[in-house]
Amino acid sequence: MNNWWKKLSSRERNLAFATLVVAIASVLYFAVSWAWDTVRDLDARIDRLQQDVLNSVYEAALRYSVETAYVEIAAQHSSKWTQEEIHDRLRQEIYRLAQKNPPHPGSKEALAGTTNPQWLLEIRSLGEGKLEDSGRGYREYKIGFKTLPTDIQSVILYLSRLQQSPQLLRIDNLEIVRPVPETPGVIATIEVTRTVVDSAIEGVSETPTISPILAGAGNLSRNPGFEEWDRLQGKFPQWDSASCRLLEDTEHATEGSACVRVETAGDGAAFYQQQELVAGNVYELTMDITASAPMRLAVMNDREKAILPETQDIVGDGLPRQYYCELRVPGTPGTKASLRVPCIIMSQQGSVAYVDNVLLMERKN
């Protein structure tokens, strides 16, 4: 080898050395290019997997809301009810809809009755109901009642509520009379029919068991769909706010039948829920927000009132959007940390946000 190298001229040695350098550089270039392409492919795969996880969470949320809605409907239409049970539930619904501000169907107020309610119209008395078997898998329960003198607008609104009732009511007969000529008051006589399933649908249980992914993971958010609403105090149980006005809204709900409308009422407006989470653990937050102005979705340390790095900008274009973030709870692992999560910070005066379908889950290793 040495003899061969010695036989080469200086020019040939330089050429050989240059060739070796080019060969090594080429190998390094192709190695770096391959490594870079591999890293980019891995990043793209991670992004796809994260999107798949987000889609799975969203689909699980939709499935949860659908199954929850089905259970609520099934609870309204059971084939096992007696005539007395059907009458009692229909009576509750008739009086619930007659209130100025009807409580949510199935709520404690709706089942127990509101103390000293304000009435849209007053019902004189309920007649005796009549249960008829159609012989085709369902029963019909008919009942008639009269109202005390009221205005025609209240009667129209009440009829609309009957038509939209989750109990699937049908108005079979309506008579409106004016007891005293040339006066605005009218008396309405209404006959309502309720249809009740008489035999179970094949393959569908009247009381299905909800077992979606979210139920297994455990949603830590309380009152996540804002179905519980304290009308007297003007707040949603389990949720807190600062310099905000809270209202129940049904038009912008993305899960269930209602959501919260948050309006700014001063400086430092924020809407949040306080959580006790385990330090060192990772949690995933998903929620639906429709905002009229730019806002921030944040996580705040409740003790120091410090905003953690896991923040997102909320788009203020008035369109419903789903937001997702991951949170690693700071602090000594295993200890409890008090956090405001989620925490929506609203800096612009007059801004409005609709919030629904909040999912907070601990990531399992």
Secondary structure, 3 states (H helix, E strand, C coil): CHHHHHHCCHHHHHHHHHHHHHHHHHHHHHHHHHHHHHHHHHHHHHHHHHHHHHHHHHHHHHHHHHHHHHHHHHHHCCCCCCHHHHHHHHHHHHHHHCECCCCCCCCHHHHHCCCCCCECCCEEEECCCEEEECCCCEEEEEEEEEECCECHHHHHHHHHHHHCCCCCEEEEEEEEECCCCCCCCEEEEEEEEEEEECCCCCCCCCCCCCCCHHHHHCCCCCCCCCCCCECCCCECCCCEEECEEEEEECCCCCCCCCEEEEEECCCCEEEEEEEEEECCCEEEEEEEEEECCCEEEEEEECCCCEECCCCEEECCCCCEEEEEEEEECCCCCCCEEEEEEEEEEECCCCCEEEEEEEEEEECCC
